[in-house]
Amino acid sequence: MKFLPVLLTVFLAIAGGLRAQSATNAPVFSNGSTAAQAEFMRIEKVDGKRKFQMVIATYELGKFPGRKVALIAAVHIASPEYYALLQKRFKKYDAVLMEGIDGKEKFGKKGALLFPPSLEVFAQSATPAKKASSPEKLSNVHDIQETMSRAMGFEHQLRSVDYRQPNFVYPDMSMKELQKRLGDKGVDYLMPEEQLIEPLLPMAQSLLGGGARRAEASPMQNIFRNLMAELILRMDFEKALAGDDPAQVKRRDYFNIILKERNEKVIEALRAKLDEGARSVGVFYGAMHLPDIARTLREDFGARKISEEWITAWDL
């Protein structure tokens, strides 16, 4: 269990997070996984080659006749072709609710958003009284995202998505709000075990041959992509975060803030857009956020899934 926090950190950096689903009631998806996120991602063979794919799941809202919501599963490290295709899809919605801490502050600036959280700004704005994490620990998480994208032969979402779109809406927490919520709970952004990641990053990049993106992935990159895809698809967060020791309790507090509370902001923004008359709304958030959002759509909006489009994010 010593390295479990490391896996959780890498997992969140690449694909966002999720609200834990009760294992006793978890459905088994077509890919054999019982993890909640498996509804929004899959490993599929296309022309004999394995692909890690994310879904655009479109729902009809029974309590809002004629209105539709599309949950657009994001992975924050992927091929540029994946992001280019999504950029085209975004144009068809009246509004797209975009993930991004402090997004309202940085609206219209391409590449200005950093996914959870906006680490440099967070480190600079943290107050001594309720400092959720040190700048060193925060920079570690940003290093994970950047280094992992290069090492795996992919690109970071922030380098590939043009955020200067008139239909983009940023419902996410402000940096001050996130800082306060983490500080109120006394949650450190990284637990001591996660600090093991920093010295491993250069070694991982060297081993995988990361750097400039190649037309074809190296054998080591292919192995690592496959391992990471299986981990992201199958990890059961409820089991991973189970336990009553103080470290596990803090981790659950952290995930509740960084995932569940931020999802509540999405639902608030969705209601506002529907009240304004929007007929089609996209939600582009890390795939691991979506099980909780989909549950709320079903329970509170009478949502029914009417279509799926699967898009390849990684060649495996």
N, C-alpha and C positions, 0 to 999 in steps of 0.2 A: 504493500500500500504506500510505500515511501514515495514512489514516483507518480502516484495517481494525481496529485495536484499539478504536476508538470503537464500531464496529458490533458487535464481540464483546461489549463491555460492555453495550450496550443489549440485545443478544440474550439474554445471561444474565439481565439484570434482569427481562425480560419473561417468558421461558419456561424459565428454568433452563438447564442445559447437558447435554452428552452426552459419552459416550466415543466417540472417533473410530473410525469403521469403515473398513476398507480399501476404497478406491474400486475396486480391481480386482475385488473379489467382491461389490460392492454390488448388491442387486436393484433393479430399476426398479419403483416402485410405481404404482398406478393413476393417480395424479395426475401422473405423468411425472418425479417427483423421484427421484434416487438417494440422497439424503441419508437417513441412518439414521432420523432422527426422523419421516420421512414415513409410517412405519407407524402413528404415534400421533396424527397431525394431518392435516387436509386442508382444502382450499378446495372447497366444494360449492355448486352452485346448488340452492336450495330455492324453489319457486314463482317461478322466474325471477330470484331475488336471490342474490348471492354471500354465503356464510357461511364463517367460519373456525371449524372444528369440531375438538373434541378427543374422544378415544375412551375408553371403558371397555372394555378387552379382558380377557375372562375365560378363564382357562386351567385345564384339568384336570391334576392332578399325577399322572403315571403311577407314580411311586415312593411316592406317598402316596394310595392308593386312596380315593376318596370325598371328597377335599379339593380345594378350588378357590382360586385366587388371581386377583384382579382388579387389573390395572394401570390406575389412574385417572389419566389424563394431566391435569396441571395447567398452566394459564397464569396467572401471578401478577397480571395486569391483564386484566379482562374485565367483562362486563355483570353486574349483580347477579342477573339471572335465571339465569345460568349457575351461580353459586355457590349460589343457592337450590335449584336442582334437585340439585346434588351433595350438599347437606346432607341431602336426603331419601334419596339413594342410600346414604350412609354408614351409615344405621341398619340396613341389612340384613346387615351383616358382623359376624362375631364379634369381629373386631379390624380397625382401620384404622391402618396405619403412616403417620404424618404427618411430612412434611418440616418442619424447623424447628430451626435451630441453637439450642442451649440449651433445647430444648423441655421436657425433663424438669424444668428449673428453673422454667419458667413455665406448667406444666400447669394448666389450669383458669382461666387469665386470658384473657378474650376480647381479641383485638387486641394481645396482648403479644409475639407472635412476629414476627420480621422475617426475611424470606427472604434467602438467603445473601449475607453473613452478618448477624447481629444487630448492626448497625453501631454504635449508640451504646454498647452494652455492650462491644463489641470495642474501640472506641477508648479507653474508660475503663480497661479491664483490661490493655491492652498494656503489657508491661514494656520498659524502655529497652534491655535487653540483646538481646532477640529481638523487637523491635517489627516486626510484619509490614507495617504501613502507618500513615501519620499520620492523626490524627482528621479533618483536612481532606479527605484523599482518600477516607476511608471515608464521610464525610457526603455526598460527591458521588454515590456510588452510591445511597444512600438517596434523595437528591433526584431521581435519575433515575426510580426506581420511583414516587414520589409524583407528580412533575410529569408523567410520561408518562401515568399513569392519568387525571389531570385533563384534560390536553391532548387525549387521545384520546376523552374523553367516557365513560370507564369508571370502574370502582372497583377499588381495590386489594384483593387477596385478604384481607389482614388486617382490613379493615373489614367484610368480608362473611361470613366463615366463623366460626361459633361453635365455639371450640375446647374448650368445656366439655362434652365428651361422654364417657361412661363407657367406650366401646369404642375411644377414641383412644389410640394408643401412639406415643411419641416416641423412635425409635431413633437420632436424628441425633447428630452430634458435639456435645460441650460447647464452649462458647466458648474455654475454656482449651486444649482439645485442638486445636481448629482453629488457634488462635493459635500453639501450639507447632509444629504441622506446617508452617504457612507460614513461621514463623521459622526452623525447621531447614533449610528449602530456600533461605532468603534471598529469598523471594518477596514483592514488594511488591504490595499489593492492586490498585493502579492503576499502570500504566506512565505515563510522562510524556505520551504522546499522549492518554490518556484525560482528562487535565485540561482538554482542549479542551471537554469536555462542559459544564462548569459555566456558562460565560458564554452558552452556547447555549440553556440551559433556559428562561429567561424569554422569549427571542425565540421559541422553539418554541411555548410556551404562548400567547403573544400571537397568533402567526400562525395557530394552529389554533383560536383562540377558546375555549381550555379554561377550565374553572372549574366552575360548577354544571352538573350533568348535564342534558342536554336530552332531550326525547322523540325528536327526530330529530337525527342527526349533521349537522354543517355540511359543505358540499362539501369544504373543506380537510381536515376530519377523515376523511371517507370516502377521500380520496386517500391520506392518510397511513396509515390502517388497511390499505388494500390493499397499499401498499408494504411495510409491516412484516410483514404476513401472508406475502407472497411471500418475503421475506428469511428469516423464521423457518423456513418450510417447506423452502427450497431450499439454505440455506447448508451447504457441505461443510466441516466442521470440520477434517478431516485436511488438506485443501489450505490452509485458512486458517491453520493452525498449523504448516505445513511450513517447514523452513529450519533452519540450524545456527547462526545468529547468536545471541548471548547473550540478546537480548530474547525471541526465539521459544522458546528452551529454557526460559526462566523461565515463559513463558506456558503451555507444555505441563506444566511442573511444577505450576503453579497449577491447571489444569484437572484434572490427575490427582488432586490433593488434594480439590478442591471437588466433584468429581463421582465419580470411581471409588472413592476411599476412603470417601466417604459412602455410596455404593451398597453397599459391603461391610457396613456397619452394618445396612442394610436386610435383607440376606440373613441375617445373624446373628439379627435380631429375628424374621424369618419362621420360621426353624428353631425358635426358642424357642416361638413361638405354636403351631406344628404339634405340637411335643412336648407342649404343654399340652392338646392335644386340639381346637384350633380347626379347624373344618371349612371356614370361608370367611374369607379375609383380603383386605382391600383395601390397596393401596399408592398413596397420594396424594402423588406427587412431581412436580416439574417435568417436563414431557413429554420434555425432553432427557436426563433420567436414564434413561428407560425402555428404550431399545435395549439398553443394557448389562445391565439387570436382566432383561429378557426372554431375552437370550442365556444368562444363568446359570440361569434357570428351565428352559430347554430342555435344557441340558447336564447340570445337576446334579440336577434334580427330575423329569426326563422329562415336561416340560410340553407340552401340546398345546392350542392356542387353540380354544375351542369357541363363542365368541360375541363380538360387538362391538355396542356402543351408541354412536352418535355424538351429541354434544351441542354445540350452537352456543355458542361463547364470544364471537364478535364478529360483528355485522352489518357487511358490507363495502359 
